[in-house]
């Protein structure tokens, strides 16, 4: 069966053996090179890589000073990995509803959840389909709340001609986990609009340490170098960075292949499922087509039909308000309607005209 997800790995990873025997395994030459290629692709300067996606969120929370009892508005219709790390600080998630035709946050619902405790709005771009970015960002500005674009599945997706990470949002998160593009086997990234937060995040990524003064002229730890913020050991290794840096050489081509596949499915989907509704109805968005998503009136029947055809179709995510770890569930009609109808089929770089080619 043709898979819904498939890890990409370049063929020319000839330098790994040299890295492993170099004695320089932690963040270094390739880490900096990977970040530079990310900056060039996204179109911004304040970009840093992190060793896992979960650690990416913890570094973000430390940078923004999220504390117990702070409230974070988020979509339950997203990857569990986008939401679960958020509550490890003792913060509380307040679920906002989604637009059942897009799978992304409903601005009116977000606004209704704002309170005096609201610290963040996490704006998930479901399965690589950008949401209502201008509207959510305007709410953040109106109430003085930081907005975070959750690009866990949206690297390379575009909004009004600009790539996610460079659309005016305060912060953007990315995942470079195995089935993402690019993938570093595991990893993540942060993009900050403000340089001051970017500089703070560099400390949070490295135990709060300012490396320029951490050791004295004798190579000993300098007692005059203070550590003033909490931090983590979250630097990406040279091996992972090297893999990511090499993948960036093919990233434009890979995403173009996925968009080519999406054009194929857009033409074929109504023949296969006459009742289907294509998620890409908004002129201002250009998804990365991590998957090809659509809505159908009979989700189970449609999934089984595509699997019989040899495609691993799936609903992808379960809405997170089902999980007791987040506390009391909420009545969210948009989430219910979307989850009842959403189906994803393979659209990745390994397909061509519906056939697996790689």
N, C-alpha and C positions, 0 to 999 in steps of 0.2 A: 504494500500500500504506500502511495506517495505521502511522505510525512508533512505535517503542518509546519514543523520547525526542523531546521537542520543547521548544525554548527558549521560555520565557514572557517577554513584554515588555508592560508597561502601555501604554495608549494616551495617557495624560496626561503625557507627559514634556516639558512645555512650557518648563521652566526650563533645559534643557541649553544652549541658545544663550546665555542670560545667564551661566551658569557659565563657559562657554568664553571669554567676553569680559570676565570680571570681574577677571582677574589673580590670582584666588585658586583655584588648581586643585588644590593639595595638600590633604591631610586637614584638614577644618575644620568648618563648620556642618553640612553634610550627613553627614559622617563621624560626628560626635557624635550626630546625630539617628538615623542608622541603628543605631548601637550602643544607643541608648536603646530603640528599638523591639525590638531583639533581646532585650535584658534583660527587657523587659516580657513578651514572648512566651515566653521560656524559663523565666522565674521565678528569675533569679539576677542578681547585681550585677557579677561579675568577668568581663565580656565585652569582647573587643576584636576588631576586624576587621583583616584583613591583605590585601595586594594580590593574592596568588595562593595556591592551596592548597599548592603545593610550599613556598612561603615560610612558610606557616603551620606546617608541620612543622619547618622549619629554626629558626624562632623558638622553637618548643616545645623543640627539642633544646638550643638555647643557654640557654634559661631553666632547664632542668633539669640543665644541666651534663653532658650526655652526651659521653663521651670515646672515643677509639679503644680497642678491645678490650672496651668495655662490651657487654653482651648485651641484646637486645630480643626478647621473646617476642611473636610475631605469628601471625596466620592467613594462610596462603598463598591461601586462598579469599577474596580481596578484590580491589579495584581496584589495579592496579599503582601508581597514584598515591599509594596509602596506604602503600606499603612502600619504593619505590625511593629517595625522599629520605632515608630513615632511615639508609642505609649510607654516605651522603656524608661523615659524620663519622669513618668508620673503625669504627663500631660493627658488631657481628655480629648477624644475625637468627637466632634459633632458632625454627624452625617448630613450632607446636603443632597437633595434629589438631583436627578439628571434629566436631560432632554431625551425622551424615549426614541427620538429619531436619530440621535447622534451618539448616545452613550457617554456624553461628556456633561460636566456640571451645568446646571440650570442657573443662570445669574440671579433670577428672582429668589430661588431657594437659598442660594449662598447668602444673599443680603438678609434674608429672614433669620439666618443663624448667627449673625454678628451679635456679639455681646461685649461687655467691658473686659472680659477675659480673653477675647480672641487674639491670638498671637500670630497665627499663620493661616493662609488659605492654600491648600495643596490642590493644584488644578491638573488632574490626570487627563492625558490625551489618549483616549482609549484605543489600544491596539494600533497606534500610529496615526490616528485620525485627530487632527488638532481641534480643540474646542473653541469656545467663545472667548478668545484671548483678550480682545480690547474691553469687552464688557466686564470680565472678572478683574482685570487690572484696574479698571475705573473704580470698582467697588473697593479694592485695596487702597487706592489713593484717597478715596472719600473718607474712609474710616481709619486711615493710618495703619493698615495691616499689611504685613509683608505677603506677597503672592509668590508662590513657588510653582513653576511649570514642571509637572511630573512627566519627564520624557523617557520613562523606563522602556517604552516600546516605540518611541517617536524620534529616534536619531535620524536626521536628514529630512524629516517632514517639514513642510513649509506653510507659513501663514502670511498672506498678502505679499508673497514673493521673497520673504526672508525665512531663514531656517530657524527652527526651534532652538532657543539659546541666544537668539539675537532679534527678539520681537518686542523688546521693551519691558519684559517681565523682570521683577527684582532678582530672582534666582531661578536656575534651571537645574534639574537633576537628570542624569543619564545612567543607564546600566550597560556595562560591557560584559555581562554574564554570557555564558556559553552560546545561547541561542539568539543573541542580539547581533546587530551590526553597528560598529565593529565589536568583536568579542576578544577579550584578553584572557579567556578561560574563566576568570572571575574578575570583577572590577567595576568601577563606576566613575562618574565625573560630576563636577559642579561648575556652573557658570554664574558669575555675579555681575550685576549691572554696576554696582558701586565698588570701586577699588578698595575702599577701607574695609569692607566686609571680606573681600578676596584676601587681603593681607592677613586679616584675623583668621580666616579659614586655613591658611598655610600653617599657622601655629597650631590650630586645633588638630590638623592632620598629623602633627609630629610632636605629640606629648606636650604641647604648649611651649615648645622650646624655640628660642631665637638662635639658630645655629651660628650666626655671625659672631656672637659673643659667648657661646656656651662653654668654650674651652679657652684657657689663657695661653700665653706664649710658650708655656712648657707642655702644652697638650693636656693639662689637667682641667677638670671641671671648674669653671669660674664661679666663685661664690658671689660675685657681684652681678651675675646674669640671672635675673628673676624669671620665674614661671608664674604668670599672673592669670592664666585662663586654663580650664581643663582641656585635655586633649587625648588623642589616641595614637597608637602605632599603626597608622593607616596609609603609609607610603606604598605605592605600587612597586613591585620588584622589577628588576631589569629584564627578566625573562618575559613577564607579562607585558611590560611596556614595549618590548621589542616586537612581540606578536601584534599588539595593537598598532604600533607605528607602521609595520609592514602592511597591515590590512587597510590602513588609510590610503595606500597607493591605489587600491582597487575600489574604494568606497563609492565613488561616483558611478562607476560602471555597474556595481552590484545593485545599487538603488535604482538605476535606470532599468535594469533587467526586471526588477520587481514591478516597476510602473508599466513596463511593456506587458508583463503578465496580467496586470490589473486591467489594461485595455482589452485584452483577450477575454477575461472573465466578464467585463462589462457588456460585451457583445453577446456572450453565450448564456449569461445567467438567466435571462428571461425565457430562453428556450427550455432550460432545465427546470426552472422554478418560476412559472408565470406570475406567482403572487409576490415575488421578491421585491425588496426596496433597497436600493444601493445607498450606502451611508455617505458617499461622496457627492452630495447634492449642493454643497456650498461652494461658490466660485472662489472664495478667499482662501480655501485650504487645498493643499497638495499633500496627501498622505505619503508615507514612505512604503506603504503596503507590506509591512511586516507579515500581515495576513490580508486576505481579501474578505472583508466583512459585509454582511447584508442582513436584512430582516426578512423573516418569513412567517407565515401564519401557522405552520406546523413544524416546530423546531426539531422534534425527535424524528419525524418522518423524513425531513430534509437531511439531517445528519446521516441517517441510515442509507438514504438514496445515494449520497456522495460516497459513502464508504463502500457501497456495493459497486460504484463506478471506479473504485480504486484510490480515492482521495480521503485522507484522514480529516474529516470535518469535525468541528468541535464548537462548543459554546465558550471555550477558552477559560473564563474566570467565573467563580461563584461570587456573588455580591457579599462583601465582607461583613455586612451587618448581620449575617447569619452566625458569626462566631461570637461565643459568649465572652471571650477575652476582651472585647471592646465595650462590654457593658450592655445596657438595655438596647434592644433593637428598636428601629423606628419604622413607621409607616411611610413608605416612599413609593408612590404609585408609578413614577417614571422609571425607577429602578426595576420594579416588578414587570412592567410592560416591556422594557428593553430586554431584560434577561429571558423573558418568555419567548422572545422572537429572534434573538441574535444568533447567527451562525458564522463561523469563519472557515474558509477553505485555503489550501496551500496557494501561496502567491510568490514564493521566494525565488532567489536567484537560481535555484536548481531546476526550475521549470522553463519550458518553452512551448507555447501553444498547448498547454495542458499536459505536457509529457515531461517526465523527469529526464534531464539531459546531462546532469553532472553526477 
